[in-house]
Amino acid sequence: MKNIKKTAGKLFAMILTVSVAVSCVVSTGIFTVSAYTAPKKGKIVYNKTIHNKYSKVENTILDSLKNFDEKIDISSLNVPRSDISEIFRVLTLTHPELYYVNQGFSYSYYPSEDTIASIHPEYTISKSEYATQKKLLDKETERILSLVKEDMTDSEKALVIHDELAIMSEYSTSDYNKADIYNSLVEKTSVCQGYALAYSYMLSLVGIDSELVDSNSMNHMWNKVHIGNAWYNVDVTWDDPINDRPGHAQHTYFLLSDNAIQNLPTKHYDYTISNSANSTKYDNYEIHNFDTRLCEINGEFYGFVNNNSSANKGALLKYKLDSNTYEKKLTVDEKWSAGGNSYWINTFMSLEKYNGVLYFNTSDTVYSYDVKTGRQAVVASDISGVSASSGKLCYGMVLKGDAMYAAVSDSPNNKATLKYIKRVDKDSLAIGMTNYIMISSTNSIEKAYYGDVNGDGEINIADATAIQKAIVGLVNQSEIESINSDVNFDSDITVIDATTIQSYIVGLM
């Protein structure tokens, strides 16, 4: 009988520093039922040497970690003790959904052969706690995937996900342990590893391969993305300003060659090049001048250019990423006061969309813009906290579901405060439509399906009955149930809503 010893093998989560490794290809385990189903699952790349050598070991460990096993027997796989820490690291990095697995673990081994008998993982949460968190993670994943359309090119899908992560997330300057996809996607604050893991995770769900890239010298992690037949660097973290600017997503580090990212003023260096990014296709494209979200409407992308060095400063462009062609739709002649007779050289418009309508801000007003008619209209001009006399202006705006907020600050270099403005107009809504809305009671974004009162995913007679019970006081509706009940959008739940659902069921609407 073999003699077995037990010891602790510690592998610490990368916060700002990671070990540089060569690349690997590993298929991600997909747990999420998403709004968008890709024809294939994307792969996440990290440490090819370890993966090729120990793919069977990784699969065994992976299945056990998904089951929250306390002991994983790999005695028959002859794994050298010297490799187990790197195997574990590769596995957890290339499967971001294993965020609940502690990077510290212990193992038993055979001293005579110096091979691993079993691994004893540690979990940061219980299986029941994970079930609760998984619902929140899946809900946020589905919301982001709802922004991705099947007919988008891979570069456009990568752009949409990049922009959403940069706008919704904030770099964690106080807790460097926030480094996983739950931190980034649900809690919306993380360090660079959290951004990179979240980006790779979301890309995998839309069928795009990516690589996790790290640099010890930089204490930093970012991504490479496989578009067409080439690899490109993308650094979502560095495209999200440290002093978080709500409504703004830079594109300085989006789809760059190795040569470009290594020679920018804030260059990337000392990283292992496994999948070389040799294509310079996007290096000099206009995309790098946008610092707003690029919003998709009917297959076309729109964004503002605020950069003073661009000939398109202050312009709303209809932009085609893959051909680098654009059409100027609107020019905003606006200045942001820097005090006295001084003005900032850049502009600070943000751009959002809701139900096919664009929304943007100036220094003191929010406007809507209809891309079909070119009509521009004032949405809000009396924004709380904004006034020239106080020196506080609107430096951006964001939509959280249907709730509109202005980013108010005394300087673009200082952290902005989000001020609630209003809910977006519901003129274009109808029964049977879905939308993401702000739930005031929980301060969270929920998916509304107008007419699906009981939340079973269908609109049928049970929903009309649920409304009738609510009207006579037999049940108390939650906020989302009430929103789904108001199918004539008059902010009141009446028998008209029940009748509207009945008409919808029999095809009269």
Disulfide bonds with the S-S distance in Angstrom:
none
